[in-house]
Amino acid sequence: MNTPDSMNNENLDRREEERRIRQEGRLPPGQSLTLKFPVLHYGDIPEFHPTTWNLHLWGHVKESVRINWAEFNELPRTSVLMDIHCVTRWSKADTLWEGVSVHTLIDLGYIQLLPNVTHVMQHAEYGYTVNLPVEVVLQENFLLATHLNGKAITPEHGYPLRGVVGAIPGKPELASPYLWKGAKWLRGLEFMTQDRRGFWEKAGYSNSADVWNEERFS
């Protein structure tokens, strides 16, 4: 149970942390720091069936492939420390994500991109989609994530697999879109030779979604 004193201490801690992150140049315009991880998504949390789940990789590639859950968990893992920024104006600093990079899938031969791939569509449960330029998907700050801060991500945050994209402190050269550009409950990556808008982009959200330029809406 939260007491008034504990709530005051929590608010003080949040303000002090926000001041530190802002002084380090890590808080984009219009954002406020949170120590929590708010839950925001469209639709219900899907059920996960590990024996039937697979990740579909297809599109402008030499050969499409499906990776089942057991196979996915045998892939080499990457850990990335990032700040994440939500279009609803909260930011969370120093989140440690673990998962598989798209570069790893390429290096191991799971996918071979054909010439002229420009964009990637993330396909998630219930037909949800979100698009990104292929160069962003290949950056180190985009991950097919299974864990957050040493624990499996929770169902409300995308278990068993989500795309996640954030800002790596000290690497301003990396494009940093808002968090919605990583799809929860990810089921596939479609490699494309031209851009298509995803679910929220069709609804009027920015296609580029750059956090530093406050590209929230079209």
N, C-alpha and C positions, 0 to 999 in steps of 0.2 A: 504494500500500500504506500502510495506517495504521500508524504507529509509536506506541509508548506515549506519547511526548511530544506527538504531534499529537492523539491521543485525549484526553489531559489538557487540552490547550489548547482543544479543542472543547467539552469538558465545562465548562471555566471560562467560555468565551464564552456557553454556554447558560445557566449559572447567573446570570451578570451580566445577560444580556438578560431572563431571567425576573424577576429582582429589579426591573429597570426597569419592565417591563410591569405587574407587581403593584403597584408604588408608584403608577403612573398609574391604578390602578383598572380595568385592562383584562383581568385574568385572573379568570374566574368561579370560584366555589367548586368545589373538587375537581379543578381542571385543573392540568396541568403544561405548561410551554412546550417545544416542540421546534423545532429549526432545520431539521429534515427535513420531508418530506411523506409520512407513512405511507400505504400503499396498503391500502385495505379496501373490499371489495365482495362481493356475492353473485353467483356464477356466473362464466362466462368472459368475456373481453374480446371484444366482437362485431367482426366485420369491417365496414369502412366502404366503401361504394360511392357515390362522389360523384354519379354520373349517375342513380342511382335514389333517393338519400336525399331525404327531405322532412320538413318540420315541419308537423304537422297541428294546426290550431287549430279547436276545435269546441265544441259544447255549447250553453249558453244565450247564444248570440250571434246577431246578425242573419243572418249567413251564414258557413258553415264555409269554411276556406281551407287550401290546402297551399302551403308556400313551399319551393321547391327550393334546393339548396345554392348554386347560382350567385346566385339572387335574395337569399338570406339574406346572402351576403357583400357585397351592394351596400347593405345597410341601414346607417343611421347608427350609429356605435359610441359606447359609453359606457365610461369607465374608472372603477373604484371601488376605493379602498384600504380593505381590511377585515382584521380579525382573524377567523380561523375557528376553531371549537371543535367537536371531535369528541366524541360520546357516550362513546367509549372513554377519555376523560380527557386527551387531548393537545390543545394549542392551538398555532396558528401565527400570528404577528403580522405585520402590515404586508404582506399579500399584495395585489398589484395585479392585479385582474381586468379583462378587457376583453370586451365583448360587446354584446348588444342588450337594452335594457330592454323590459319589457312595455308600459310607457307609450309607448315609441316605436312599437310595433305598433299601439296604439290611435290615437295622434296621426296616423299615416300612413294610417289607415283600413283596415288589414289586418283588424282585428276591431272590431266594435261590440258592446259588452256590452249585453244586455237587462236590464231592471230585475230586482232581487232576486238577482243573482249574489252568492253568499256565500263560495264556496270554489273552489279550482282544484286539479285533479288533474294531476300531472305523469306522463306515460306515457313509459316508456323501453324500450329493447330488452329482449327476452325477457319482455315483459309486466309488468315491474317498475313499480310505482306509488308515488307519495308525495303526500300532500295538504297544502295550506296554505290559510289564510284568504286571500281575495282581497285584503284590505288589506295583507297582508304581501307578496304577489306584486307589488303596485303600489308598494311602498316602493323607495327608491333602493338598498337593500342586498340586493335580489334581482336577479339578472342571468342572462340566457341567455348563458353565457360560452363563448368560443372560445380565449381567451389568458390566460395567467398569467405575470406578471412579464416581459411583452414577448415571450413565446414561445407558440406554439400549445400548448394543453394536450396532454399525452401520452395515448396510448390507455388506460393504466391509471387515469388520472384523468378519463376521460370523453370523449376526442376522438371526434367532432368538436365536440360541443355538450353542455354540461351546465348544469343549473340550479345556481346557487351562492348561498348566503345566509350572511351573516356579520354582524359588529358593526363599525360605522364608528366609529373613535375620536372622542370628543367629541359623539356623538349618541345618548345613552342612551334617548331617547324612541322610537327605532325598535325594534320587536320583533326579538329575535335568537335564532332557533332553532339547535339543533345542526346540524352540517353535513349529516347524512343527509337533512335536509329539502330539499336540492337534489339532483335526480336526475342521475346520470351517464348518458351516451349517450341524451340526451333526444330523443324523437321526437314529442311532442305535448303540448298543454295543453288540458284539458277544463274548461270553465267551468260551474260547477254552482250550483244553488239550495239545496242542502243538503250537509252534510259527508258524506264517506265515508272510511273508513280506508284507508290505503295498505298496502304490503307489510309494513313493519316495525311499523306501528301495529297491524295485525291480530295480529302476533306478540307483542304486549305492550309495545311501546315507547310512550312518552308521545305523546299526540296533539298537544299544544301544544309540547313540547320546548324550553321556555324555559331558556336556559343559566344565567341569573342565579339562577333558583330551583331549579336542578339537577333539572329535570323530565325524567328519563331514561327512567323506566318508568311504566306505568300503575299 
